[in-house]
Amino acid sequence: MSGQRPGPAGPGEAPDPHEHAGPEEPPGAAEHLAADGRPDEEQGAGGAEGLDELDRQILALENLQWKYQGAKEMEIRRRLNLSPTRYYQRLNVLLDSRAALAHDPMLVARLRRQRGDAG
């Protein structure tokens, strides 16, 4: 059948170099902030649309415990390709979103307390 694309490579076959091995963040994916500093997803509906993959990864990193000073910053750079400053800016915006609170209420409440929010 000449009009069909070949399927994934089977055992012993070379993979198609044009297929990606897994999900990748497009270049600049970490730069989804609007002029007011809120993620694009929060514009208009106040974050009701949910979290993007980067936001979920940020919350997942915040759930981890770090044994050595600097290890978290190294993981931020390695996993998310963000500077720690950019990561914490996005985290602070994320903590104010209803979508993050709905995603992981215990974590968001703990991080808000650590940040010094009253309540």
C-alpha positions as CSV (number, residue, x, y, z in Angstrom):
1,M,0.0,0.0,0.0
2,S,1.9,3.0,-1.3
3,G,-0.1,5.8,0.3
4,Q,0.3,4.8,4.0
5,R,2.9,6.0,6.4
6,P,5.0,3.2,7.9
7,G,4.3,2.4,11.5
8,P,6.8,2.5,14.4
9,A,10.0,0.6,13.8
10,G,9.8,-3.0,15.0
11,P,12.6,-5.1,16.6
12,G,15.7,-4.9,14.5
13,E,14.4,-2.0,12.3
14,A,15.9,1.5,12.4
15,P,13.5,4.1,13.9
16,D,12.2,6.8,11.6
17,P,14.5,9.8,12.2
18,H,11.6,12.2,11.8
19,E,9.6,10.7,14.7
20,H,10.2,11.9,18.2
21,A,10.9,9.5,21.0
22,G,8.5,11.2,23.3
23,P,6.9,14.5,24.2
24,E,9.1,17.5,24.0
25,E,8.6,21.1,25.1
26,P,8.7,23.4,22.1
27,P,11.4,26.1,22.1
28,G,10.3,28.9,24.4
29,A,7.5,26.9,26.0
30,A,8.6,28.2,29.4
31,E,7.8,31.7,28.3
32,H,4.0,31.6,28.4
33,L,3.5,34.6,30.6
34,A,1.4,37.6,29.6
35,A,2.5,41.2,30.2
36,D,0.9,41.1,33.7
37,G,3.0,38.1,34.7
38,R,0.2,35.5,34.8
39,P,0.4,32.4,32.6
40,D,-1.6,32.7,29.4
41,E,-4.0,30.0,30.6
42,E,-5.2,32.3,33.5
43,Q,-6.0,35.2,31.2
44,G,-9.8,35.8,31.1
45,A,-11.2,32.9,33.0
46,G,-9.0,33.1,36.1
47,G,-7.2,29.8,35.5
48,A,-10.3,27.7,35.0
49,E,-8.8,26.0,31.9
50,G,-6.3,24.1,34.0
51,L,-2.6,23.7,34.1
52,D,-0.2,23.1,31.3
53,E,2.6,20.5,31.4
54,L,5.2,22.9,32.7
55,D,3.0,24.0,35.6
56,R,2.4,20.4,36.6
57,Q,6.1,19.7,36.5
58,I,6.8,22.7,38.7
59,L,4.3,21.5,41.3
60,A,5.8,18.0,41.1
61,L,9.2,19.4,41.8
62,E,7.8,21.3,44.8
63,N,6.6,18.0,46.2
64,L,10.1,16.5,46.3
65,Q,12.5,16.7,49.2
66,W,16.1,17.7,48.5
67,K,19.1,16.3,50.4
68,Y,21.8,18.7,49.3
69,Q,21.8,22.5,48.9
70,G,21.7,23.3,45.2
71,A,20.3,20.0,44.1
72,K,16.8,21.5,43.5
73,E,18.3,24.3,41.4
74,M,20.3,21.8,39.3
75,E,17.1,19.7,38.7
76,I,15.1,22.9,37.7
77,R,17.7,23.6,35.1
78,R,18.0,19.9,34.0
79,R,14.3,19.0,33.9
80,L,12.6,22.2,32.9
81,N,15.4,24.2,31.2
82,L,14.6,27.2,33.4
83,S,16.7,29.4,35.5
84,P,15.8,29.2,39.2
85,T,14.7,32.8,39.2
86,R,12.3,32.2,36.3
87,Y,11.1,29.0,38.0
88,Y,10.3,30.8,41.3
89,Q,8.6,33.6,39.4
90,R,6.3,31.2,37.7
91,L,5.8,29.2,40.9
92,N,4.6,32.3,42.7
93,V,2.1,33.1,39.9
94,L,1.0,29.5,39.9
95,L,0.3,29.6,43.7
96,D,-2.2,32.3,43.1
97,S,-4.2,30.3,40.5
98,R,-7.4,28.4,41.1
99,A,-6.2,25.7,38.7
100,A,-3.1,24.9,40.9
101,L,-5.3,24.9,44.0
102,A,-7.7,22.4,42.3
103,H,-4.8,20.3,41.1
104,D,-3.0,19.8,44.5
105,P,-4.7,21.7,47.3
106,M,-2.5,20.5,50.1
107,L,0.7,21.4,48.3
108,V,-0.6,24.8,47.3
109,A,-1.8,25.6,50.8
110,R,1.6,24.6,52.3
111,L,3.5,26.7,49.8
112,R,1.2,29.6,50.4
113,R,1.9,29.4,54.1
114,Q,5.6,29.1,53.6
115,R,5.4,32.2,51.3
116,G,3.7,34.0,54.2
117,D,0.2,34.4,52.9
118,A,-2.4,35.0,55.6
119,G,-5.1,32.6,56.0
